[in-house]
Amino acid sequence: MKKAGGTVRRTTPKRVTCEECFFRVNLLCALDLAEPCGTFRPSEAQLKPPQQLRFVFRQEQRTRAAWAFPSAEEQAALYA
């Protein structure tokens, strides 16, 4: 933040504690540490997975397959 004299005032980040962790608040933490661990998540954050993409079926454009097995009559004609 800037002060009136043009100098920049630095603010120190707020220190987090285990008591503010999502896992500790929801009784999901099994660790007994003096400081927050690497999995610390703020308790006010909503831990939701990101929204997945929707699967949309395309309309089939072709009415016939590009290649098909010969019919029984066509196979019989080949070996007759």
C-alpha positions as CSV (number, residue, x, y, z in Angstrom):
1,M,0.0,0.0,0.0
2,K,1.2,3.5,-0.7
3,K,1.4,6.2,1.9
4,A,0.9,9.9,1.2
5,G,4.7,10.5,1.0
6,G,5.1,8.1,-1.9
7,T,6.7,5.4,0.2
8,V,5.5,1.8,0.1
9,R,4.3,0.3,3.3
10,R,4.6,-3.5,3.4
11,T,2.2,-5.5,5.4
12,T,3.3,-8.8,6.9
13,P,1.1,-11.8,5.9
14,K,-1.2,-13.1,8.6
15,R,0.3,-16.2,10.2
16,V,-2.0,-19.2,9.9
17,T,-2.6,-21.8,12.6
18,C,-3.8,-25.3,12.6
19,E,-7.0,-24.1,14.2
20,E,-7.9,-22.2,11.0
21,C,-7.4,-25.3,8.8
22,F,-10.3,-26.8,7.0
23,F,-9.3,-30.3,8.0
24,R,-8.9,-29.4,11.7
25,V,-12.2,-27.5,11.8
26,N,-14.1,-30.5,10.3
27,L,-12.2,-33.0,12.4
28,L,-10.5,-34.6,9.4
29,C,-6.9,-33.9,10.6
30,A,-5.0,-36.8,12.3
31,L,-1.8,-34.8,12.8
32,D,-0.7,-33.2,16.1
33,L,1.8,-30.6,15.0
34,A,2.8,-27.2,16.4
35,E,2.6,-25.5,13.0
36,P,0.4,-25.9,9.9
37,C,1.4,-28.7,7.6
38,G,1.8,-28.8,3.8
39,T,-1.9,-29.7,3.3
40,F,-3.2,-26.5,5.1
41,R,-6.4,-25.2,3.5
42,P,-8.3,-22.2,4.9
43,S,-11.5,-23.3,6.7
44,E,-13.6,-20.6,5.0
45,A,-12.6,-21.9,1.5
46,Q,-15.1,-24.2,0.0
47,L,-13.2,-27.2,-1.1
48,K,-14.9,-28.4,-4.3
49,P,-13.4,-30.1,-7.3
50,P,-13.4,-28.0,-10.4
51,Q,-16.4,-28.3,-12.7
52,Q,-15.9,-31.0,-15.3
53,L,-16.5,-30.5,-18.9
54,R,-19.9,-31.6,-20.3
55,F,-20.0,-34.6,-22.6
56,V,-22.0,-33.7,-25.6
57,F,-23.0,-36.4,-28.1
58,R,-22.5,-35.4,-31.7
59,Q,-25.2,-36.0,-34.2
60,E,-24.3,-38.8,-36.6
61,Q,-23.8,-37.3,-40.1
62,R,-23.4,-40.5,-42.1
63,T,-26.3,-42.8,-42.6
64,R,-24.1,-45.6,-44.0
65,A,-20.8,-46.9,-42.6
66,A,-17.7,-46.3,-44.7
67,W,-17.1,-50.1,-44.8
68,A,-19.3,-53.0,-44.0
69,F,-19.0,-56.8,-43.9
70,P,-20.4,-58.5,-47.0
71,S,-23.8,-59.9,-46.6
72,A,-24.3,-63.7,-46.4
73,E,-25.4,-63.8,-50.0
74,E,-22.3,-61.9,-51.1
75,Q,-20.1,-64.2,-49.1
76,A,-21.8,-67.3,-50.6
77,A,-21.3,-65.9,-54.1
78,L,-17.6,-65.5,-53.5
79,Y,-17.1,-69.2,-52.5
80,A,-19.6,-70.7,-55.0
